[in-house]
Amino acid sequence: MESSKIGLIGLAVMGQNLARNIASQNFKVSVYNRTTETMTSFIEAHGSDNLVGQADLKEFVESLESPRKIIVMVKAGRPVDLVISSLLPLLDKGDTIIDCGNSHFPDTIRREKELSEQSIHFIGCGVSGGEEGALKGPSLMPGGNKKVWSELEPIFTAIAAKDFSDKPCVTYLGNDGAGHYVKMVHNGIEYAVMQMMAEAYDVLSKSFGLTAPQIADIFEKYNEGKLQSFLFEIAVPILRQKDDLAEGYLLDKILDKAGQKGTGRWTAIEGMERGVDISTIVQAVNARIVSSRKDFRTELATKYDNPSVGKQLPTEALEEIIKELESALYAGMLLSYAQGFDLLRAAAEEMKWDLNYAEIARIWEGGCIIRAQILNTLHAAFEKSNNAPLWTIEDIVADLQESWGSLRTVTILGAQSGAPMPSLSAALSSFEGMSSARTSANFIQGLRDSFGAHTYKRTDREGTFHTEWGN
């Protein structure tokens, strides 16, 4: 029997769809799952000459051509290590394990080092696009040994989504954990974008009393312009979905507790540890944390009477606010990307990764959850400026300057209507801080020197100074 080109372990929905995608591109793939019944059912439904199942791990490994290439699609953390330890006795030197889950990048660095000492290759590859992307074409973010990647490239290029120029949404990113790091930041930006959309939904509801389908009409218009994206595309049917268990619209019945799987939190922590302002992402994570405290929030709502709630604006103001909100969302999302790419730049310098920011924007144009027209703008801006920081690129400067006032207007509107705007207001504060030649940090330094003799520097002369304050 002909050996399989590649193997895949882990047949949850993402693993199943990725295996089907590989097989559809005429690469023979063997699959294995710890629960044999899952594998058997999957093969019964989708098996073919290019897609075969193995009930025994040893037989699975032996079904692969040498040097073996094995994709691991299991939950991040200890499950990945358990799969690797079960594979090691069965592998030969030169074989490759590819972790396509949402692993934390330090784990990827550790695994790559440990396996290389045993002459086993390890690639950490971020995969974005959800279930549909895995089947029809995801955005792929590989990192690891470049020579090893070149041997995998034909398969991954074939299964990837396409960008706006019909090129595959995959590119080699750098050594060890670079791929999973880029995927982590991608997910952090995703948190911020989703939060900003939720804030727009909330302020339209609270300021004008709009219903879910009325907001859907507005979002549908946004999706025809510069905010065109996968997330706005799926938001419209979500807002219009009628409840089949009760009267009204389903969104109004969904409990307001947002889940999270850790990648946004990892990104927020990374920003703190590397000293990079990614406040739009941090506040999006905080918003999910606040949402999770439903019982406590409900209790506090009985103790406090928000003076802004219920004060709706006249309908005549809606048309202008819709325009302002579109511009504010565009600015907020631009700023969340600017912050995300700042974090990538800081990590690349410290980790010695040669990240190409134009390429990263390009491979996010298709397949991934944050795929959007705005990424085409970023891709072109990075290429034109030789990968300069987004904040400094002429075209981005012009866009932010134009939408600055709208971001302020909408943030004020949120405060007036009692609609929390953690990420949009963070975008405004960050932008105004970053674009200020002088901030209030001089006052902080005065306080620090007063209570702790931490010293300070002056604007008018060189050196370090300390003052006996009040004398």
FISEMAR-98733 format. One record per residue (C-alpha): residue number from 1; x, y, z. Coordinates in nm, 2 decimals, decimal comma. Example, Ala and Ser with C-alpha at 12.3 -4.5 7.8 and 13.67 -1.06 7.14 Angstrom:
[node 1 [1,23 -0,45 0,78]]
[node 2 [1,37 -0,11 0,71]]
% end
This chain:
[node 1 [0,00 0,00 0,00]]
[node 2 [0,12 0,35 -0,09]]
[node 3 [0,26 0,54 0,22]]
[node 4 [0,09 0,85 0,33]]
[node 5 [0,26 1,19 0,26]]
[node 6 [0,17 1,32 0,61]]
[node 7 [-0,01 1,22 0,93]]
[node 8 [-0,25 1,40 1,16]]
[node 9 [-0,32 1,32 1,53]]
[node 10 [-0,63 1,47 1,69]]
[node 11 [-0,97 1,45 1,53]]
[node 12 [-1,18 1,72 1,69]]
[node 13 [-1,36 1,93 1,43]]
[node 14 [-1,05 2,14 1,35]]
[node 15 [-0,84 1,83 1,30]]
[node 16 [-1,10 1,65 1,09]]
[node 17 [-1,14 1,95 0,86]]
[node 18 [-0,77 2,01 0,82]]
[node 19 [-0,72 1,64 0,73]]
[node 20 [-1,00 1,67 0,47]]
[node 21 [-0,84 1,98 0,33]]
[node 22 [-0,51 1,80 0,29]]
[node 23 [-0,67 1,50 0,12]]
[node 24 [-0,86 1,73 -0,11]]
[node 25 [-0,53 1,87 -0,24]]
[node 26 [-0,42 1,52 -0,35]]
[node 27 [-0,19 1,45 -0,06]]
[node 28 [-0,25 1,12 0,11]]
[node 29 [-0,30 1,16 0,48]]
[node 30 [-0,32 0,91 0,77]]
[node 31 [-0,52 1,01 1,07]]
[node 32 [-0,52 0,88 1,43]]
[node 33 [-0,72 0,97 1,74]]
[node 34 [-0,69 0,85 2,10]]
[node 35 [-1,05 0,75 2,09]]
[node 36 [-1,07 0,49 1,81]]
[node 37 [-1,45 0,54 1,77]]
[node 38 [-1,40 0,90 1,67]]
[node 39 [-1,15 0,80 1,40]]
[node 40 [-1,37 0,52 1,27]]
[node 41 [-1,68 0,74 1,24]]
[node 42 [-1,47 1,01 1,07]]
[node 43 [-1,33 0,76 0,81]]
[node 44 [-1,68 0,61 0,75]]
[node 45 [-1,80 0,96 0,67]]
[node 46 [-1,51 1,11 0,48]]
[node 47 [-1,25 0,83 0,41]]
[node 48 [-1,10 0,80 0,06]]
[node 49 [-0,79 0,69 -0,12]]
[node 50 [-0,62 1,00 0,01]]
[node 51 [-0,77 0,98 0,36]]
[node 52 [-0,71 0,67 0,57]]
[node 53 [-0,74 0,60 0,94]]
[node 54 [-0,52 0,40 1,18]]
[node 55 [-0,65 0,25 1,51]]
[node 56 [-0,30 0,18 1,64]]
[node 57 [-0,04 0,45 1,69]]
[node 58 [0,25 0,23 1,58]]
[node 59 [0,07 0,14 1,26]]
[node 60 [-0,01 0,50 1,21]]
[node 61 [0,35 0,60 1,22]]
[node 62 [0,45 0,31 1,00]]
[node 63 [0,20 0,42 0,74]]
[node 64 [0,39 0,74 0,67]]
[node 65 [0,66 0,79 0,42]]
[node 66 [1,01 0,87 0,56]]
[node 67 [1,12 1,11 0,68]]
[node 68 [0,78 1,13 0,86]]
[node 69 [0,57 1,44 0,89]]
[node 70 [0,31 1,44 1,17]]
[node 71 [0,06 1,72 1,25]]
[node 72 [-0,06 1,73 1,61]]
[node 73 [-0,40 1,89 1,66]]
[node 74 [-0,48 1,86 2,03]]
[node 75 [-0,55 2,10 2,31]]
[node 76 [-0,26 2,32 2,41]]
[node 77 [-0,05 2,24 2,71]]
[node 78 [0,01 1,90 2,86]]
[node 79 [-0,19 1,71 2,59]]
[node 80 [0,07 1,81 2,33]]
[node 81 [0,36 1,69 2,55]]
[node 82 [0,17 1,36 2,60]]
[node 83 [0,13 1,31 2,23]]
[node 84 [0,50 1,39 2,17]]
[node 85 [0,61 1,14 2,44]]
[node 86 [0,40 0,87 2,29]]
[node 87 [0,54 0,93 1,94]]
[node 88 [0,91 0,95 2,03]]
[node 89 [0,98 0,57 2,07]]
[node 90 [0,83 0,52 1,73]]
[node 91 [1,01 0,79 1,53]]
[node 92 [1,34 0,80 1,35]]
[node 93 [1,60 1,07 1,34]]
[node 94 [1,50 1,34 1,09]]
[node 95 [1,12 1,29 1,14]]
[node 96 [0,91 1,61 1,20]]
[node 97 [0,63 1,69 1,44]]
[node 98 [0,42 1,99 1,35]]
[node 99 [0,21 2,14 1,63]]
[node 100 [-0,09 2,32 1,47]]
[node 101 [-0,27 2,39 1,79]]
[node 102 [-0,29 2,71 1,99]]
[node 103 [0,02 2,64 2,19]]
[node 104 [0,19 2,91 2,40]]
[node 105 [0,51 3,01 2,23]]
[node 106 [0,75 2,93 2,53]]
[node 107 [0,62 2,57 2,51]]
[node 108 [0,70 2,57 2,14]]
[node 109 [1,06 2,70 2,20]]
[node 110 [1,11 2,44 2,48]]
[node 111 [0,98 2,15 2,26]]
[node 112 [1,18 2,25 1,96]]
[node 113 [1,50 2,25 2,17]]
[node 114 [1,42 1,92 2,35]]
[node 115 [1,34 1,74 2,03]]
[node 116 [1,63 1,88 1,83]]
[node 117 [1,86 1,72 2,09]]
[node 118 [1,71 1,39 1,98]]
[node 119 [1,74 1,48 1,61]]
[node 120 [1,37 1,51 1,58]]
[node 121 [1,24 1,83 1,40]]
[node 122 [0,96 2,04 1,55]]
[node 123 [0,76 2,31 1,38]]
[node 124 [0,51 2,53 1,56]]
[node 125 [0,24 2,65 1,32]]
[node 126 [-0,04 2,89 1,41]]
[node 127 [-0,37 2,80 1,23]]
[node 128 [-0,65 3,06 1,20]]
[node 129 [-0,99 3,04 1,04]]
[node 130 [-1,20 2,83 1,26]]
[node 131 [-1,37 2,51 1,14]]
[node 132 [-1,45 2,65 0,80]]
[node 133 [-1,10 2,78 0,75]]
[node 134 [-0,95 2,45 0,84]]
[node 135 [-1,16 2,28 0,57]]
[node 136 [-1,16 2,54 0,29]]
[node 137 [-0,83 2,72 0,36]]
[node 138 [-0,68 2,87 0,68]]
[node 139 [-0,42 3,13 0,74]]
[node 140 [-0,10 2,95 0,84]]
[node 141 [0,18 3,09 1,05]]
[node 142 [0,47 2,84 1,07]]
[node 143 [0,79 2,89 1,27]]
[node 144 [1,09 2,66 1,33]]
[node 145 [1,39 2,53 1,13]]
[node 146 [1,37 2,70 0,78]]
[node 147 [1,51 2,40 0,60]]
[node 148 [1,26 2,17 0,76]]
[node 149 [0,98 2,41 0,67]]
[node 150 [1,08 2,40 0,30]]
[node 151 [1,00 2,03 0,30]]
[node 152 [0,65 2,10 0,44]]
[node 153 [0,59 2,40 0,23]]
[node 154 [0,42 2,23 -0,08]]
[node 155 [0,15 2,08 0,14]]
[node 156 [0,09 2,39 0,35]]
[node 157 [0,09 2,62 0,05]]
[node 158 [-0,17 2,40 -0,12]]
[node 159 [-0,41 2,40 0,17]]
[node 160 [-0,39 2,77 0,27]]
[node 161 [-0,64 3,03 0,20]]
[node 162 [-0,57 3,30 -0,07]]
[node 163 [-0,50 3,67 -0,01]]
[node 164 [-0,64 3,96 -0,21]]
[node 165 [-0,39 3,88 -0,49]]
[node 166 [-0,47 3,51 -0,49]]
[node 167 [-0,15 3,41 -0,32]]
[node 168 [-0,14 3,15 -0,04]]
[node 169 [-0,19 3,29 0,31]]
[node 170 [0,12 3,12 0,45]]
[node 171 [0,48 3,23 0,49]]
[node 172 [0,78 3,12 0,70]]
[node 173 [0,80 3,35 1,00]]
[node 174 [1,12 3,26 1,19]]
[node 175 [1,29 3,03 1,43]]
[node 176 [1,15 2,82 1,72]]
[node 177 [0,83 2,99 1,86]]
[node 178 [0,79 3,27 1,59]]
[node 179 [0,48 3,11 1,43]]
[node 180 [0,29 3,06 1,75]]
[node 181 [0,39 3,40 1,88]]
[node 182 [0,24 3,57 1,56]]
[node 183 [-0,07 3,36 1,60]]
[node 184 [-0,10 3,47 1,97]]
[node 185 [-0,08 3,83 1,87]]
[node 186 [-0,33 3,77 1,59]]
[node 187 [-0,57 3,64 1,85]]
[node 188 [-0,51 3,94 2,08]]
[node 189 [-0,60 4,17 1,79]]
[node 190 [-0,90 3,96 1,73]]
[node 191 [-1,01 4,02 2,09]]
[node 192 [-0,98 4,39 2,05]]
[node 193 [-1,17 4,40 1,72]]
[node 194 [-1,45 4,19 1,85]]
[node 195 [-1,47 4,41 2,17]]
[node 196 [-1,49 4,73 1,96]]
[node 197 [-1,77 4,58 1,75]]
[node 198 [-1,95 4,48 2,07]]
[node 199 [-1,91 4,84 2,20]]
[node 200 [-2,06 4,98 1,88]]
[node 201 [-2,36 4,74 1,92]]
[node 202 [-2,40 4,85 2,28]]
[node 203 [-2,39 5,22 2,22]]
[node 204 [-2,64 5,20 1,93]]
[node 205 [-2,87 5,01 2,15]]
[node 206 [-2,84 5,23 2,46]]
[node 207 [-2,82 5,57 2,28]]
[node 208 [-3,10 5,52 2,03]]
[node 209 [-3,29 5,21 2,15]]
[node 210 [-3,21 5,02 1,83]]
[node 211 [-3,31 4,66 1,80]]
[node 212 [-3,07 4,39 1,69]]
[node 213 [-3,20 4,37 1,33]]
[node 214 [-3,18 4,76 1,31]]
[node 215 [-2,81 4,74 1,41]]
[node 216 [-2,77 4,46 1,16]]
[node 217 [-2,87 4,70 0,88]]
[node 218 [-2,60 4,94 1,00]]
[node 219 [-2,34 4,68 1,02]]
[node 220 [-2,43 4,55 0,68]]
[node 221 [-2,36 4,90 0,54]]
[node 222 [-2,03 4,91 0,73]]
[node 223 [-1,93 4,58 0,57]]
[node 224 [-1,97 4,74 0,22]]
[node 225 [-1,70 5,00 0,30]]
[node 226 [-1,37 5,03 0,47]]
[node 227 [-1,48 4,80 0,76]]
[node 228 [-1,54 4,51 0,53]]
[node 229 [-1,44 4,20 0,71]]
[node 230 [-1,53 3,84 0,80]]
[node 231 [-1,64 3,95 1,15]]
[node 232 [-1,88 4,21 1,02]]
[node 233 [-2,00 3,96 0,76]]
[node 234 [-2,10 3,71 1,03]]
[node 235 [-2,23 3,98 1,27]]
[node 236 [-2,52 4,06 1,04]]
[node 237 [-2,70 3,72 1,05]]
[node 238 [-2,62 3,69 1,42]]
[node 239 [-2,80 4,02 1,48]]
[node 240 [-3,10 3,91 1,26]]
[node 241 [-3,13 3,56 1,40]]
[node 242 [-3,48 3,50 1,54]]
[node 243 [-3,52 3,29 1,85]]
[node 244 [-3,67 2,95 1,78]]
[node 245 [-3,74 2,89 2,15]]
[node 246 [-3,91 3,22 2,24]]
[node 247 [-4,03 3,55 2,10]]
[node 248 [-3,79 3,80 1,97]]
[node 249 [-3,42 3,77 1,86]]
[node 250 [-3,18 3,52 1,98]]
[node 251 [-2,90 3,77 2,06]]
[node 252 [-3,12 3,93 2,32]]
[node 253 [-3,15 3,59 2,50]]
[node 254 [-2,78 3,50 2,50]]
[node 255 [-2,62 3,53 2,85]]
[node 256 [-2,37 3,82 2,86]]
[node 257 [-2,07 3,61 2,98]]
[node 258 [-1,79 3,59 2,72]]
[node 259 [-1,56 3,30 2,72]]
[node 260 [-1,18 3,29 2,65]]
[node 261 [-0,93 3,02 2,59]]
[node 262 [-0,61 3,21 2,69]]
[node 263 [-0,45 3,35 2,38]]
[node 264 [-0,58 3,70 2,45]]
[node 265 [-0,46 3,68 2,81]]
[node 266 [-0,12 3,56 2,69]]
[node 267 [-0,09 3,86 2,46]]
[node 268 [-0,19 4,10 2,73]]
[node 269 [0,08 3,96 2,97]]
[node 270 [0,34 3,97 2,69]]
[node 271 [0,27 4,34 2,64]]
[node 272 [0,33 4,41 3,01]]
[node 273 [0,64 4,20 3,02]]
[node 274 [0,79 4,36 2,71]]
[node 275 [0,69 4,71 2,80]]
[node 276 [0,46 4,76 2,50]]
[node 277 [0,13 4,95 2,51]]
[node 278 [-0,13 4,71 2,38]]
[node 279 [-0,41 4,86 2,58]]
[node 280 [-0,69 4,79 2,33]]
[node 281 [-0,61 4,42 2,37]]
[node 282 [-0,57 4,44 2,74]]
[node 283 [-0,90 4,62 2,79]]
[node 284 [-1,07 4,36 2,56]]
[node 285 [-0,94 4,09 2,79]]
[node 286 [-1,06 4,29 3,09]]
[node 287 [-1,40 4,33 2,94]]
[node 288 [-1,43 3,95 2,92]]
[node 289 [-1,32 3,91 3,28]]
[node 290 [-1,58 4,17 3,38]]
[node 291 [-1,85 3,99 3,18]]
[node 292 [-1,76 3,66 3,36]]
[node 293 [-1,87 3,81 3,69]]
[node 294 [-2,24 3,80 3,60]]
[node 295 [-2,38 3,73 3,94]]
[node 296 [-2,17 4,00 4,11]]
[node 297 [-2,26 4,25 3,83]]
[node 298 [-2,63 4,17 3,87]]
[node 299 [-2,60 4,24 4,25]]
[node 300 [-2,42 4,57 4,20]]
[node 301 [-2,68 4,68 3,94]]
[node 302 [-2,94 4,68 4,23]]
[node 303 [-2,72 4,90 4,44]]
[node 304 [-2,62 5,16 4,19]]
[node 305 [-2,84 5,38 3,97]]
[node 306 [-2,64 5,48 3,66]]
[node 307 [-2,75 5,83 3,58]]
[node 308 [-2,67 5,79 3,21]]
[node 309 [-2,88 5,48 3,14]]
[node 310 [-3,21 5,55 2,97]]
[node 311 [-3,11 5,89 2,83]]
[node 312 [-3,15 5,82 2,46]]
[node 313 [-3,06 6,07 2,19]]
[node 314 [-3,31 6,20 1,94]]
[node 315 [-3,36 5,99 1,62]]
[node 316 [-3,25 6,28 1,41]]
[node 317 [-2,89 6,24 1,54]]
[node 318 [-2,87 5,88 1,43]]
[node 319 [-2,76 5,93 1,07]]
[node 320 [-2,46 6,14 1,18]]
[node 321 [-2,37 5,91 1,46]]
[node 322 [-2,36 5,61 1,22]]
[node 323 [-2,10 5,79 1,01]]
[node 324 [-1,90 5,89 1,32]]
[node 325 [-1,91 5,53 1,46]]
[node 326 [-1,79 5,39 1,13]]
[node 327 [-1,49 5,62 1,14]]
[node 328 [-1,43 5,56 1,51]]
[node 329 [-1,43 5,18 1,46]]
[node 330 [-1,18 5,22 1,17]]
[node 331 [-0,95 5,43 1,39]]
[node 332 [-0,98 5,19 1,68]]
[node 333 [-0,91 4,89 1,47]]
[node 334 [-0,61 5,06 1,30]]
[node 335 [-0,47 5,14 1,65]]
[node 336 [-0,52 4,78 1,77]]
[node 337 [-0,32 4,66 1,47]]
[node 338 [-0,05 4,93 1,54]]
[node 339 [-0,03 4,81 1,90]]
[node 340 [-0,02 4,44 1,80]]
[node 341 [0,26 4,50 1,54]]
[node 342 [0,45 4,71 1,80]]
[node 343 [0,45 4,40 2,02]]
[node 344 [0,56 4,18 1,73]]
[node 345 [0,85 4,42 1,67]]
[node 346 [0,96 4,42 2,03]]
[node 347 [0,95 4,04 2,05]]
[node 348 [1,14 4,01 1,72]]
[node 349 [1,42 4,23 1,84]]
[node 350 [1,45 4,04 2,17]]
[node 351 [1,41 3,69 2,02]]
[node 352 [1,62 3,76 1,71]]
[node 353 [1,33 3,68 1,47]]
[node 354 [1,34 3,84 1,13]]
[node 355 [0,97 3,91 1,10]]
[node 356 [0,83 4,06 0,78]]
[node 357 [0,54 4,27 0,88]]
[node 358 [0,41 4,32 0,53]]
[node 359 [0,40 3,94 0,49]]
[node 360 [0,22 3,90 0,82]]
[node 361 [-0,05 4,15 0,72]]
[node 362 [-0,07 3,97 0,38]]
[node 363 [-0,13 3,62 0,52]]
[node 364 [-0,40 3,76 0,75]]
[node 365 [-0,59 3,88 0,44]]
[node 366 [-0,76 3,55 0,39]]
[node 367 [-0,87 3,24 0,59]]
[node 368 [-0,82 3,39 0,94]]
[node 369 [-1,08 3,53 1,17]]
[node 370 [-0,96 3,89 1,14]]
[node 371 [-0,94 3,88 0,76]]
[node 372 [-1,06 4,22 0,64]]
[node 373 [-1,01 4,49 0,39]]
[node 374 [-0,80 4,69 0,64]]
[node 375 [-0,53 4,42 0,61]]
[node 376 [-0,48 4,51 0,25]]
[node 377 [-0,43 4,87 0,36]]
[node 378 [-0,17 4,75 0,62]]
[node 379 [0,00 4,52 0,37]]
[node 380 [0,04 4,80 0,12]]
[node 381 [0,16 5,05 0,39]]
[node 382 [0,43 4,81 0,52]]
[node 383 [0,55 4,74 0,17]]
[node 384 [0,56 5,10 0,08]]
[node 385 [0,75 5,20 0,40]]
[node 386 [0,99 4,90 0,42]]
[node 387 [0,81 4,77 0,73]]
[node 388 [0,83 5,09 0,94]]
[node 389 [0,61 5,11 1,25]]
[node 390 [0,25 5,16 1,15]]
[node 391 [0,21 5,48 1,35]]
[node 392 [0,47 5,65 1,13]]
[node 393 [0,36 5,55 0,79]]
[node 394 [0,22 5,85 0,59]]
[node 395 [-0,10 5,68 0,47]]
[node 396 [-0,18 5,55 0,82]]
[node 397 [-0,10 5,89 0,97]]
[node 398 [-0,35 6,05 0,73]]
[node 399 [-0,62 5,79 0,81]]
[node 400 [-0,58 5,83 1,19]]
[node 401 [-0,57 6,21 1,16]]
[node 402 [-0,90 6,21 0,97]]
[node 403 [-1,08 5,97 1,21]]
[node 404 [-0,94 6,11 1,53]]
[node 405 [-1,23 6,34 1,60]]
[node 406 [-1,48 6,06 1,54]]
[node 407 [-1,30 5,83 1,79]]
[node 408 [-1,33 6,11 2,05]]
[node 409 [-1,70 6,18 1,97]]
[node 410 [-1,80 5,81 2,00]]
[node 411 [-1,61 5,77 2,33]]
[node 412 [-1,79 6,07 2,47]]
[node 413 [-2,12 5,93 2,35]]
[node 414 [-2,05 5,60 2,53]]
[node 415 [-1,98 5,78 2,85]]
[node 416 [-2,30 5,99 2,81]]
[node 417 [-2,52 5,68 2,74]]
[node 418 [-2,37 5,45 3,00]]
[node 419 [-2,23 5,22 2,74]]
[node 420 [-1,88 5,10 2,86]]
[node 421 [-1,61 5,14 2,59]]
[node 422 [-1,30 4,99 2,73]]
[node 423 [-1,12 4,92 2,40]]
[node 424 [-1,24 5,22 2,20]]
[node 425 [-1,15 5,46 2,49]]
[node 426 [-0,82 5,28 2,53]]
[node 427 [-0,75 5,33 2,16]]
[node 428 [-0,82 5,71 2,20]]
[node 429 [-0,61 5,74 2,52]]
[node 430 [-0,32 5,54 2,37]]
[node 431 [-0,33 5,74 2,05]]
[node 432 [-0,33 6,08 2,23]]
[node 433 [-0,05 5,97 2,46]]
[node 434 [0,16 5,83 2,18]]
[node 435 [0,11 6,14 1,97]]
[node 436 [0,19 6,39 2,25]]
[node 437 [0,53 6,54 2,27]]
[node 438 [0,48 6,60 2,64]]
[node 439 [0,27 6,39 2,88]]
[node 440 [0,19 6,41 3,25]]
[node 441 [0,48 6,17 3,34]]
[node 442 [0,68 6,46 3,47]]
[node 443 [0,43 6,48 3,76]]
[node 444 [0,48 6,10 3,82]]
[node 445 [0,85 6,15 3,84]]
[node 446 [0,81 6,43 4,09]]
[node 447 [0,60 6,21 4,31]]
[node 448 [0,85 5,92 4,28]]
[node 449 [1,14 6,14 4,37]]
[node 450 [0,95 6,28 4,67]]
[node 451 [0,85 5,96 4,84]]
[node 452 [1,13 5,73 4,72]]
[node 453 [1,43 5,95 4,60]]
[node 454 [1,40 5,78 4,26]]
[node 455 [1,56 6,08 4,09]]
[node 456 [1,45 6,25 3,77]]
[node 457 [1,60 6,40 3,45]]
[node 458 [1,54 6,76 3,33]]
[node 459 [1,44 6,90 2,99]]
[node 460 [1,70 7,18 3,00]]
[node 461 [2,02 7,01 3,11]]
[node 462 [2,20 6,68 3,12]]
[node 463 [2,23 6,46 3,43]]
[node 464 [2,02 6,30 3,70]]
[node 465 [1,87 6,50 3,98]]
[node 466 [1,71 6,46 4,32]]
[node 467 [1,53 6,73 4,52]]
[node 468 [1,45 6,76 4,89]]
[node 469 [1,09 6,85 4,81]]
[node 470 [0,92 7,12 5,02]]
[node 471 [1,25 7,26 5,15]]
% end
